[in-house]
């Protein structure tokens, strides 16, 4: 354990000497929604709980002032029993991050992967709590590989970008 702490301290010292700074300023719920359009019928008529879960993720980031960025992770979970929606919940989990001294080519991964990775556990807890308060079995969201999602997004952007025109 001491080795891990020493490594972390070394990395922080290197980042400080390079003039790089990353700090979490605040984590907060920006918006939250829960709907259960079939209650109470869903509790009475359906004793066989085998839902189909659909999960949608989205990230946004906005540069504010003085190297301050807002990152918003939107997690939408739709749970259906057959054709009927048992419940739908959406959480916009946000954070304010101080990000200073990083080169431009590192800002995309910081805002598109690193920050959402920090926000996801908060969103997962909020969704789990809402679902239980709605009277349903706990919804445990699996971990998400935001690095892979960001890389996929970058690749799609490259493929969709118009080819540069050549002059003859």
Secondary structure, DSSP 4 states (H G I P E B T S, - for coil): -HHHHHHHHHHHHHHHHTT-EEEEEEEEEEEEEEE-TTTTHHHHH------EEEEEEEEEEEE-STTEEEEEEEEEEEEEETTEEEEEEEEEEEEEEEEES--HHHHHHIIIIIHHHHHHHHHHHHHHHHHHHTTSPP--PPP--HHHHHHHHHHHHHHHSPPPP---
